[in-house]
Amino acid sequence: MRAIIVQTATALVEEGERIAEALLEEGLAACVQIVPIRSRYVWKGAIERQDEQLLLIKTREDLFEQVDGRILALHGYEAPEVVALPVSAGDPDYLAWIADSTKRR
């Protein structure tokens, strides 16, 4: 099992909560941390400023496509960030917990 951290950001707290709850209930994530952030980015040629909620989603690499699909289905942005960051090392008990807490195919 290879663990990954998927990250996305939402403009609304409620939207972040809805995505987190869906991923947890469906066994697609072991944990979702929601952190308030201030984002600055270029969108359609203009610099945007937005207070957002950063979701850090702990899951398995083999579940990425399903996680991506659920985020896209529940997200309000036209092109939301959905990126997977590899976990190159970690405490064995923590990594086992991620594996045990997510569904098997």
Secondary structure, 3 states (H helix, E strand, C coil): CCEEEEEEEECCHHHHHHHHHHHHHCCCCCEEEEEEEEEEEEECCEEEEEEEEEEEEEEEHHHHHHHHHHHHHHCCCCCCCCEEEECCCCCHHHHHHHHHHCCCC
